[in-house]
Amino acid sequence: MKMFHRILGFVLHCLLNVCVLNCSRVTLVNNGYRNIVIAINPNIQYNNKLIENVKEMMIEASNYLSQATKHQLYYSDVKIVLPATWALNSNVVQRPTTESYEKASVIIAEPYLKQGDTPYTLQYGGCGEKGRYIHFTPNFILNDEMTSIYCPKGRVFVHEWAHLRWGVFDEYNDAVPFYISDSETTEATRCSLSIRGKTADCKGSVCSSCTTDESTGLPNKQCQFFPEKNQRSSSSIMYLQGLPNVDTFCDNETHNAEAPNMQNRMCNYRSTWDVISKSEDFRNISSPHTGSVEPTFTLLQAKDRVLCLVLDVSGSMGTENRIGRLRQAAEIFLLQIAETGSYVGIVTFSSGASIQTHLKRINNDKVREDLVKLLPTSAGGGTNICEGIRSGFEVLRGDDSATQGDEIILLTDGIDHYMGNCFPEVEQSGAVIHTIAFGPSAAEELEELSTMTGGLQFAATDDLSTSGLIDSFTGLTSGSGDSSQQSIQLESSGTSIGSNRWLNGTVVIDKTIGNDTFFVVNWEFVIPTLSVRDPKGNIYDIAYFKIDLSAKSARLMIKGTAQSGTWFYSILNTGSNQVITIIVTSRAADAQVPPIKVNGYISRKDSTSPMISYVEVSHGFLPVLNAIVTAIIERPNARPIQLMLSDDGLGADIVKNDGVYSKYFIDFRGKGRYSVKVRVLGIEGTTSVTVRRGGQTLCLPGYVENGNIEVNLFKSDVSEEDLHDELGDFNRVQAGGSISLPSATPLVNFPPSTITDLLATIVKNKIKLEWTAPGGSYDKGSASRYEMRMSDKLLQLRDHFIRALLINTTTIYPQPYGSKETVTIYSEHPNMQNGAAIYFAVRAYDKRNLSSKLSNIARASFFEPLSKSKWWTSANQKIWFPILIGIIGCLTVVIIVSIVRQKKKKWSPGSVPS
């Protein structure tokens, strides 16, 4: 019973904190992190040194973490998931349970194109929010010569772990490597300021003095900061963890709030240690750890996929043609999605359970077709979910008498008040359960099964036009990490078509896919007339389709590799009005070229927060930019809502141009399940790949020793010019998961979103302020008013905003979300030209007077070359600055408000978003 309560507590915590990581399996026990999963990509060849170097890295990292956290934390238990293709002695490896490549905290995989070997962490969320994964390349792990001097692996791991686990950000900035401080000194962007070093312009090992850009007063773009090798300062790990003396994070005493870096921008100028020490991890420890900090290691080896469909055939499945739709969706999974070489069984359940087939290995099309014949066609009886699960476990034991690492796909539309009885069995099984809630009345506890086992969770309504059930099944691809074997959905749509009406459309087969391509058409009543035309003009009429009248489905398989380009389909409804759906899937055309991939996630912190839809679009590990990304949200008792997601660094989006598209969702309609479907459209000439920025380790560029600069010649920067990857047009459709809101969910009034791009510039005798308008409720509508203040002290705005000087904004009428707002403060006083640094911040308010969080703090400073103005000294600045503030705040100020509206344009396939 104790175990049951522990499981239930964990599950309820996860359900209230739906996360992009699907609730990380890492736990903290007695100061030690357990169940850290490091997975090696299946395309990497066997190399025992890779395993040994990972172990060495983690031993070093554990000692470094202990030192960095004042002996409060260390790495206790590390699991290394090895590819199934590696020939290893069965005595040294164990079977995974819920661990897999796709769910690992750390992955080791080759880079794509010239991405480079710099480790990075993929972060979706804001300050204090967990990341997705850490990515190391094999070359980084194996290259001892480079990493031992410039990028020690254990120290790098702790740097990236801080991104992943605690949601802090880098304290350097490649885009703004230098800045002019409030004390009028030129500083390298760093933390802490006590890190000493030299600036130099180095080409290879030859270095010269930096020149100054006369327009900014900053060092030129080729200039770099080289720290001294031996420092008196011990911080900070989020700046240069490679320095021998650096073994702490910047705290409130050493933090550099002026530095223009991501940590200050994302975390409201808080120090990294302030964020880390106030995380949940530190709330769960009471005293330092005094024992050994060396982790234990377990080697796990992935195996062929083993799964069982556990399908509800109770009486309620006979309504709304649910049993027929189940057959259509499960047929697509068996014929197109389940990977060759996997083992599949089928169980049906109502009041009891029945094994339709024990495990069959999918090694040819006949096995797939035999499995389809065993799908249910009728429904009746009650709902006993536990009986279905227990029979599923019996099937899974058929290959090796165990269930560890195996999968169950559980679909139900009913309520079972006793399903909690089998939770302890589920926990002990080591199996992964993916859940599909079908219809509005599926058991509220269903998602607890997927949460406790690390499975996926989906929901589908009775609305035929959304094709939600099919999307749920097509989203259940293998988590092995072998993208060449994963089926990719290109199209999935349902449309109500009148009698003798046509449904015409296009699907793009891009150059990264083409193998195992299927066009599937489903209908309600009467088989329609069908034809598909390839890019060369070849026509596939209904004679080429395989017809299954009992399933009301027609399937066209394209032999070999499908021709890349635009395919056209035409469907004529020859019967009465009916819903017709079309689904197109394919696989990678070349095992050596990763397909363009889409990963959708949803996040909600708690019952008073908005939901955020995230969609990552990537080619290999490279971010894909300028795609058109739409999320369709299915809601209980309401029509679906379409959201246009953006990668512009505004609103819900954290970082601009990182390939992660985001959007808030706040239109909740009470209790029930909310599911997400994602559509992505790429346009040739507009959509492109880019190098990854942000969340990366900064290896030492070199160091100063005995007055001499030793340059890191191993470092190889990757530029946009190195990328010659023309994507062309492409389509993708994917199910993005679901969340379930309990009946106790309160109705929430949401404030405006935070302004994150406030920019202040001084042009002659004017200060120009620009920002993007927030919505009235996050990113919907428009705000009611702005409150803008200014100060000569950055932290006064953060800590005592209300005490700072108020700027009159009563003549500013906020525009709709996404519009550009511009305010110009003008004074003819000549001292304005010789300006000191001034800081600005703004809050937005809605009609209920709810305020947004404080914006980023913008800095305006006028620079004039010394040859033109020598009188503006620190002493004079102290005299004139109060006068300047008085002039701006008290005298007549002409505020020129220019609003540049940038309304988002509607798009259609073939158009380019502005």
ChimeraX attribute file (.defattr): number of C-alpha atoms within 10 A of each C-alpha:
attribute: neighborCount
match mode: 1-to-1
recipient: residues
	/A:1	7
	/A:2	8
	/A:3	11
	/A:4	16
	/A:5	12
	/A:6	11
	/A:7	17
	/A:8	18
	/A:9	12
	/A:10	15
	/A:11	21
	/A:12	15
	/A:13	14
	/A:14	19
	/A:15	23
	/A:16	16
	/A:17	16
	/A:18	21
	/A:19	21
	/A:20	22
	/A:21	18
	/A:22	22
	/A:23	20
	/A:24	20
	/A:25	18
	/A:26	16
	/A:27	14
	/A:28	17
	/A:29	13
	/A:30	17
	/A:31	24
	/A:32	20
	/A:33	19
	/A:34	20
	/A:35	22
	/A:36	21
	/A:37	23
	/A:38	27
	/A:39	28
	/A:40	28
	/A:41	22
	/A:42	21
	/A:43	16
	/A:44	15
	/A:45	11
	/A:46	15
	/A:47	11
	/A:48	8
	/A:49	11
	/A:50	16
	/A:51	17
	/A:52	12
	/A:53	17
	/A:54	20
	/A:55	18
	/A:56	15
	/A:57	18
	/A:58	26
	/A:59	20
	/A:60	20
	/A:61	26
	/A:62	26
	/A:63	21
	/A:64	23
	/A:65	27
	/A:66	21
	/A:67	15
	/A:68	23
	/A:69	18
	/A:70	13
	/A:71	18
	/A:72	20
	/A:73	27
	/A:74	28
	/A:75	23
	/A:76	23
	/A:77	19
	/A:78	21
	/A:79	19
	/A:80	27
	/A:81	26
	/A:82	25
	/A:83	23
	/A:84	15
	/A:85	15
	/A:86	14
	/A:87	9
	/A:88	12
	/A:89	7
	/A:90	10
	/A:91	6
	/A:92	10
	/A:93	16
	/A:94	13
	/A:95	18
	/A:96	22
	/A:97	20
	/A:98	21
	/A:99	30
	/A:100	25
	/A:101	25
	/A:102	16
	/A:103	24
	/A:104	27
	/A:105	26
	/A:106	24
	/A:107	23
	/A:108	24
	/A:109	19
	/A:110	21
	/A:111	18
	/A:112	14
	/A:113	15
	/A:114	16
	/A:115	21
	/A:116	18
	/A:117	19
	/A:118	22
	/A:119	23
	/A:120	25
	/A:121	23
	/A:122	21
	/A:123	25
	/A:124	24
	/A:125	22
	/A:126	17
	/A:127	22
	/A:128	22
	/A:129	19
	/A:130	24
	/A:131	27
	/A:132	23
	/A:133	23
	/A:134	23
	/A:135	24
	/A:136	23
	/A:137	19
	/A:138	21
	/A:139	16
	/A:140	18
	/A:141	21
	/A:142	18
	/A:143	12
	/A:144	14
	/A:145	11
	/A:146	17
	/A:147	20
	/A:148	12
	/A:149	16
	/A:150	24
	/A:151	25
	/A:152	22
	/A:153	28
	/A:154	24
	/A:155	29
	/A:156	27
	/A:157	26
	/A:158	24
	/A:159	31
	/A:160	29
	/A:161	23
	/A:162	25
	/A:163	28
	/A:164	25
	/A:165	21
	/A:166	23
	/A:167	25
	/A:168	33
	/A:169	29
	/A:170	27
	/A:171	26
	/A:172	24
	/A:173	20
	/A:174	12
	/A:175	11
	/A:176	13
	/A:177	20
	/A:178	23
	/A:179	19
	/A:180	19
	/A:181	13
	/A:182	15
	/A:183	9
	/A:184	12
	/A:185	10
	/A:186	14
	/A:187	18
	/A:188	28
	/A:189	24
	/A:190	27
	/A:191	29
	/A:192	24
	/A:193	18
	/A:194	14
	/A:195	22
	/A:196	17
	/A:197	19
	/A:198	16
	/A:199	18
	/A:200	20
	/A:201	18
	/A:202	16
	/A:203	11
	/A:204	9
	/A:205	11
	/A:206	11
	/A:207	16
	/A:208	11
	/A:209	12
	/A:210	17
	/A:211	15
	/A:212	13
	/A:213	12
	/A:214	13
	/A:215	9
	/A:216	14
	/A:217	16
	/A:218	20
	/A:219	23
	/A:220	16
	/A:221	15
	/A:222	11
	/A:223	20
	/A:224	20
	/A:225	22
	/A:226	20
	/A:227	22
	/A:228	21
	/A:229	20
	/A:230	17
	/A:231	16
	/A:232	11
	/A:233	18
	/A:234	20
	/A:235	27
	/A:236	30
	/A:237	27
	/A:238	30
	/A:239	26
	/A:240	29
	/A:241	28
	/A:242	26
	/A:243	27
	/A:244	15
	/A:245	15
	/A:246	22
	/A:247	23
	/A:248	21
	/A:249	26
	/A:250	23
	/A:251	20
	/A:252	13
	/A:253	8
	/A:254	17
	/A:255	24
	/A:256	22
	/A:257	21
	/A:258	20
	/A:259	27
	/A:260	22
	/A:261	23
	/A:262	20
	/A:263	23
	/A:264	24
	/A:265	19
	/A:266	21
	/A:267	19
	/A:268	18
	/A:269	22
	/A:270	21
	/A:271	24
	/A:272	30
	/A:273	22
	/A:274	16
	/A:275	16
	/A:276	20
	/A:277	14
	/A:278	12
	/A:279	16
	/A:280	11
	/A:281	18
	/A:282	16
	/A:283	9
	/A:284	12
	/A:285	16
	/A:286	10
	/A:287	12
	/A:288	14
	/A:289	17
	/A:290	9
	/A:291	7
	/A:292	10
	/A:293	22
	/A:294	16
	/A:295	21
	/A:296	14
	/A:297	15
	/A:298	17
	/A:299	16
	/A:300	24
	/A:301	24
	/A:302	23
	/A:303	16
	/A:304	17
	/A:305	19
	/A:306	25
	/A:307	27
	/A:308	27
	/A:309	25
	/A:310	30
	/A:311	29
	/A:312	31
	/A:313	29
	/A:314	23
	/A:315	18
	/A:316	22
	/A:317	24
	/A:318	15
	/A:319	11
	/A:320	13
	/A:321	13
	/A:322	21
	/A:323	23
	/A:324	20
	/A:325	22
	/A:326	23
	/A:327	22
	/A:328	24
	/A:329	20
	/A:330	23
	/A:331	22
	/A:332	22
	/A:333	23
	/A:334	22
	/A:335	19
	/A:336	24
	/A:337	25
	/A:338	24
	/A:339	20
	/A:340	17
	/A:341	14
	/A:342	17
	/A:343	22
	/A:344	26
	/A:345	23
	/A:346	26
	/A:347	30
	/A:348	28
	/A:349	26
	/A:350	24
	/A:351	16
	/A:352	16
	/A:353	23
	/A:354	16
	/A:355	17
	/A:356	17
	/A:357	18
	/A:358	19
	/A:359	20
	/A:360	20
	/A:361	18
	/A:362	20
	/A:363	13
	/A:364	10
	/A:365	13
	/A:366	11
	/A:367	15
	/A:368	21
	/A:369	14
	/A:370	13
	/A:371	22
	/A:372	19
	/A:373	11
	/A:374	15
	/A:375	22
	/A:376	19
	/A:377	14
	/A:378	13
	/A:379	19
	/A:380	15
	/A:381	15
	/A:382	18
	/A:383	26
	/A:384	22
	/A:385	30
	/A:386	21
	/A:387	21
	/A:388	25
	/A:389	27
	/A:390	17
	/A:391	20
	/A:392	29
	/A:393	26
	/A:394	17
	/A:395	27
	/A:396	27
	/A:397	16
	/A:398	16
	/A:399	14
	/A:400	8
	/A:401	11
	/A:402	17
	/A:403	25
	/A:404	21
	/A:405	22
	/A:406	24
	/A:407	26
	/A:408	28
	/A:409	23
	/A:410	25
	/A:411	24
	/A:412	28
	/A:413	26
	/A:414	26
	/A:415	17
	/A:416	18
	/A:417	13
	/A:418	11
	/A:419	18
	/A:420	18
	/A:421	11
	/A:422	16
	/A:423	19
	/A:424	17
	/A:425	15
	/A:426	21
	/A:427	16
	/A:428	12
	/A:429	18
	/A:430	20
	/A:431	25
	/A:432	27
	/A:433	28
	/A:434	23
	/A:435	24
	/A:436	26
	/A:437	26
	/A:438	23
	/A:439	21
	/A:440	18
	/A:441	15
	/A:442	19
	/A:443	17
	/A:444	18
	/A:445	16
	/A:446	25
	/A:447	25
	/A:448	23
	/A:449	25
	/A:450	24
	/A:451	25
	/A:452	23
	/A:453	23
	/A:454	23
	/A:455	23
	/A:456	22
	/A:457	28
	/A:458	29
	/A:459	29
	/A:460	25
	/A:461	24
	/A:462	17
	/A:463	15
	/A:464	22
	/A:465	16
	/A:466	20
	/A:467	23
	/A:468	27
	/A:469	28
	/A:470	24
	/A:471	29
	/A:472	27
	/A:473	22
	/A:474	26
	/A:475	24
	/A:476	20
	/A:477	17
	/A:478	22
	/A:479	15
	/A:480	22
	/A:481	21
	/A:482	16
	/A:483	23
	/A:484	20
	/A:485	20
	/A:486	23
	/A:487	25
	/A:488	30
	/A:489	24
	/A:490	24
	/A:491	22
	/A:492	24
	/A:493	19
	/A:494	19
	/A:495	16
	/A:496	17
	/A:497	19
	/A:498	16
	/A:499	13
	/A:500	14
	/A:501	15
	/A:502	16
	/A:503	17
	/A:504	12
	/A:505	12
	/A:506	16
	/A:507	19
	/A:508	24
	/A:509	24
	/A:510	23
	/A:511	21
	/A:512	23
	/A:513	28
	/A:514	24
	/A:515	22
	/A:516	21
	/A:517	26
	/A:518	23
	/A:519	20
	/A:520	22
	/A:521	25
	/A:522	24
	/A:523	24
	/A:524	20
	/A:525	14
	/A:526	16
	/A:527	21
	/A:528	21
	/A:529	14
	/A:530	20
	/A:531	19
	/A:532	22
	/A:533	16
	/A:534	20
	/A:535	15
	/A:536	11
	/A:537	10
	/A:538	10
	/A:539	15
	/A:540	16
	/A:541	15
	/A:542	16
	/A:543	10
	/A:544	16
	/A:545	19
	/A:546	13
	/A:547	17
	/A:548	13
	/A:549	13
	/A:550	10
	/A:551	19
	/A:552	18
	/A:553	23
	/A:554	21
	/A:555	21
	/A:556	21
	/A:557	18
	/A:558	17
	/A:559	11
	/A:560	11
	/A:561	16
	/A:562	22
	/A:563	18
	/A:564	19
	/A:565	17
	/A:566	16
	/A:567	20
	/A:568	17
	/A:569	19
	/A:570	16
	/A:571	22
	/A:572	19
	/A:573	23
	/A:574	17
	/A:575	16
	/A:576	14
	/A:577	16
	/A:578	20
	/A:579	19
	/A:580	26
	/A:581	24
	/A:582	22
	/A:583	22
	/A:584	23
	/A:585	26
	/A:586	26
	/A:587	24
	/A:588	25
	/A:589	22
	/A:590	15
	/A:591	15
	/A:592	12
	/A:593	17
	/A:594	19
	/A:595	23
	/A:596	25
	/A:597	20
	/A:598	23
	/A:599	16
	/A:600	23
	/A:601	23
	/A:602	24
	/A:603	22
	/A:604	20
	/A:605	16
	/A:606	15
	/A:607	16
	/A:608	13
	/A:609	15
	/A:610	21
	/A:611	22
	/A:612	21
	/A:613	29
	/A:614	28
	/A:615	28
	/A:616	19
	/A:617	26
	/A:618	22
	/A:619	22
	/A:620	19
	/A:621	22
	/A:622	22
	/A:623	20
	/A:624	28
	/A:625	23
	/A:626	22
	/A:627	25
	/A:628	23
	/A:629	23
	/A:630	23
	/A:631	28
	/A:632	19
	/A:633	21
	/A:634	23
	/A:635	21
	/A:636	18
	/A:637	12
	/A:638	9
	/A:639	10
	/A:640	16
	/A:641	13
	/A:642	15
	/A:643	17
	/A:644	17
	/A:645	23
	/A:646	25
	/A:647	27
	/A:648	19
	/A:649	17
	/A:650	22
	/A:651	24
	/A:652	27
	/A:653	24
	/A:654	21
	/A:655	22
	/A:656	15
	/A:657	21
	/A:658	27
	/A:659	27
	/A:660	28
	/A:661	31
	/A:662	32
	/A:663	25
	/A:664	25
	/A:665	22
	/A:666	17
	/A:667	11
	/A:668	17
	/A:669	14
	/A:670	16
	/A:671	16
	/A:672	20
	/A:673	24
	/A:674	22
	/A:675	26
	/A:676	28
	/A:677	25
	/A:678	26
	/A:679	22
	/A:680	21
	/A:681	20
	/A:682	26
	/A:683	19
	/A:684	13
	/A:685	12
	/A:686	15
	/A:687	19
	/A:688	23
	/A:689	24
	/A:690	24
	/A:691	19
	/A:692	22
	/A:693	16
	/A:694	17
	/A:695	22
	/A:696	21
	/A:697	24
	/A:698	23
	/A:699	22
	/A:700	23
	/A:701	19
	/A:702	22
	/A:703	21
	/A:704	18
	/A:705	13
	/A:706	8
	/A:707	10
	/A:708	11
	/A:709	23
	/A:710	17
	/A:711	20
	/A:712	17
	/A:713	13
	/A:714	12
	/A:715	16
	/A:716	12
	/A:717	11
	/A:718	16
	/A:719	12
	/A:720	12
	/A:721	8
	/A:722	13
	/A:723	16
	/A:724	12
	/A:725	11
	/A:726	13
	/A:727	20
	/A:728	16
	/A:729	22
	/A:730	24
	/A:731	21
	/A:732	23
	/A:733	29
	/A:734	26
	/A:735	28
	/A:736	27
	/A:737	23
	/A:738	26
	/A:739	21
	/A:740	21
	/A:741	19
	/A:742	15
	/A:743	9
	/A:744	9
	/A:745	14
	/A:746	12
	/A:747	11
	/A:748	12
	/A:749	13
	/A:750	20
	/A:751	24
	/A:752	29
	/A:753	28
	/A:754	24
	/A:755	23
	/A:756	23
	/A:757	17
	/A:758	20
	/A:759	18
	/A:760	23
	/A:761	17
	/A:762	22
	/A:763	16
	/A:764	15
	/A:765	18
	/A:766	17
	/A:767	21
	/A:768	19
	/A:769	20
	/A:770	19
	/A:771	19
	/A:772	24
	/A:773	33
	/A:774	31
	/A:775	28
	/A:776	28
	/A:777	24
	/A:778	25
	/A:779	25
	/A:780	19
	/A:781	18
	/A:782	24
	/A:783	30
	/A:784	20
	/A:785	21
	/A:786	21
	/A:787	18
	/A:788	20
	/A:789	21
	/A:790	25
	/A:791	20
	/A:792	20
	/A:793	14
	/A:794	22
	/A:795	16
	/A:796	15
	/A:797	24
	/A:798	18
	/A:799	10
	/A:800	9
	/A:801	22
	/A:802	13
	/A:803	12
	/A:804	19
	/A:805	19
	/A:806	16
	/A:807	19
	/A:808	14
	/A:809	15
	/A:810	9
	/A:811	10
	/A:812	18
	/A:813	15
	/A:814	22
	/A:815	24
	/A:816	20
	/A:817	25
	/A:818	21
	/A:819	20
	/A:820	19
	/A:821	21
	/A:822	20
	/A:823	18
	/A:824	20
	/A:825	17
	/A:826	20
	/A:827	21
	/A:828	13
	/A:829	11
	/A:830	11
	/A:831	17
	/A:832	23
	/A:833	18
	/A:834	19
	/A:835	21
	/A:836	23
	/A:837	21
	/A:838	23
	/A:839	20
	/A:840	27
	/A:841	25
	/A:842	25
	/A:843	22
	/A:844	28
	/A:845	24
	/A:846	21
	/A:847	13
	/A:848	11
	/A:849	13
	/A:850	17
	/A:851	23
	/A:852	24
	/A:853	17
	/A:854	20
	/A:855	23
	/A:856	24
	/A:857	24
	/A:858	20
	/A:859	21
	/A:860	20
	/A:861	19
	/A:862	18
	/A:863	19
	/A:864	17
	/A:865	12
	/A:866	11
	/A:867	6
	/A:868	7
	/A:869	11
	/A:870	9
	/A:871	11
	/A:872	16
	/A:873	12
	/A:874	12
	/A:875	9
	/A:876	10
	/A:877	18
	/A:878	12
	/A:879	11
	/A:880	18
	/A:881	19
	/A:882	12
	/A:883	13
	/A:884	20
	/A:885	17
	/A:886	12
	/A:887	17
	/A:888	20
	/A:889	16
	/A:890	11
	/A:891	10
	/A:892	10
	/A:893	16
	/A:894	13
	/A:895	19
	/A:896	14
	/A:897	17
	/A:898	13
	/A:899	17
	/A:900	12
	/A:901	15
	/A:902	16
	/A:903	13
	/A:904	12
	/A:905	10
	/A:906	10
	/A:907	12
	/A:908	10
	/A:909	10
	/A:910	11
	/A:911	11
	/A:912	17
	/A:913	13
	/A:914	9
